[in-house]
């Protein structure tokens, strides 16, 4: 949880998390890490933004980015840290877009990352 809270708005790769944990002497698997990520999302602590290939019009098979639901939880998990303001701002924008009723993904076009792909369905009467 601290890792995700400290890296909001960054692409998350379960294999890299496993490698880091193993280098610190923690024996785990990608399945276990993915399960924890799912639990943090279903426990309403983090939102997961899936990566969308704009040109191919399909979701990519990556883990995407995680955004913490409440910035106060981030501060509690990580403590007061200076720097990394762009990630915190990206988190605030993501949550605000959701609050305003958008479906929000992250995008990729020709290898370039797009921070937000926000879509809203309008129904005319």
Order of alpha helices (4+ residues) and beta strands (2+ residues): alpha-alpha-alpha-beta-beta-beta-beta-alpha-alpha-beta-beta
